[in-house]
Amino acid sequence: MFKDRKRDRTRPAKRIKLGEVLDKPEIEGNYPHTVGFYKVSSGKGASFKPEYLELRIIQTVEEFWMFLNALDI
């Protein structure tokens, strides 16, 4: 699931390819970003408040891939 925390939009029903998110101009050209890994069972819709297991500030797309690799995803 992708959650845009700045615009407060969640897209849980539609599958999103990670590459599509990373290629967005607002993502690709505007580092740093805060990324998080959270439990899926954190609620739905308006009650969605993720229980973050880990948060990281990333400076490059390479750091993002290292974050995913560290999570073993």
N, C-alpha and C positions, 0 to 999 in steps of 0.2 A: 504494500500500500504506500502511496505517496501522500504526504501531508505537507502542504505549503503553510508554514506557521505564520509568515508575514501577512498573507492574504486570508488566512483562516479558512482554507479550502482543503477538503479531504476527498480523495477519489478512491474509495475502497471497492466499489463495484466493478470498475473498469481496470483491467490489467494494464500496467504501464511498463514499458521496457526501460530499463535503467539507462541505456544509451540515449533515449529520447529526452530524459530529464537532464542528463549531463550535457547534452547538445543545446539546450535552451540558452539563448543569449544572456539572460539574467543570471544563469548559473555559470556558464562557460567563461564569461568575461568579468566576473565580479567577485573574486576571492578576497577575503576568506569567507567560508561558510561554516555554520555549525551543523553537524550531522549527528544523528542519534540512532541507537538501536534500542528497541523497546519491546515489551511483551505484547503480543497480539490481543490478548484478552483484557485490554485496558478500557474497553467501552466502545460504543458506537455513536455515530451522529454527533448531536450537540453535547453528549456526555463524554466524548472522546478526550480523555486526559491520560496520555501515555505514561507508563511507569518505565522510565528510562533505565536501562541496564548500563549503558555507557553513552557518554556525549564526548564529542571531539570537535575542535576547531581545526579545519583543514585549510591549507594555503594553496594546494594544487590538486589536480585530478589524481596525480600519482599518490599523494597522501590519502586520498579517498580510497583508492584501491588497496593501499596498505591497511587501512582501517577495516575494510571488508575481509581481507585475508586474515587479519588478527582475530576477527570474529569467527573465522572458519566457515564463511558463507560461500 
